[in-house]
Amino acid sequence: MKNIAKPKGFELAAQAKLLLREVLKLTSKGPKKYRFSLFQKMETLALDILQDIYEANNSYVAGSVRGGFSLNG
């Protein structure tokens, strides 16, 4: 059986980065009349997704969430 290399870092964040990269690539090639309305909203949402993932990952600390809430029940 082949050894499959595990992805480096946080897989969900890596996928969100790929999403952001694709959104930025697609929106940069679009017509200018949409660039500051629809495309700006798409870019903002993709950035918000990535930011929320990092904030959620940083708030998880060894089985608990900052602020005293327990994930065990």
Secondary structure, DSSP 8 states (H G I E B T S, - for coil): -------SS-HHHHHHHHHHHHHHHHHHTS-HHHHTTHHHHHHHHHHHHHHHHHHHHHHEETTEETTTEETT-
